[in-house]
Amino acid sequence: MITIIVDGKGIQVDEGTTLAAALLNNGIVGFRTSVTNEPRQPLCGMGVCFECRVEVDGEPHQRSCLITAREGMNVITGG
């Protein structure tokens, strides 16, 4: 198990898990909001739809389904 920081809170995730799966497994379903303020979450799971974008370690618009969670990663959702 590793710990990542999501919106200021530490969560435990299995090592080797994608960031999108780690967030969903911890009950986080609002990854970002649309231009009409609707909560968005992963749709395709393979980087095509861009619905799973989050900020990772200060870098905005990262597709969480393509990133492997790593110890100490700082994630900010917009949901």
Order of alpha helices (4+ residues) and beta strands (2+ residues): beta-beta-alpha-beta-beta-beta-beta-beta
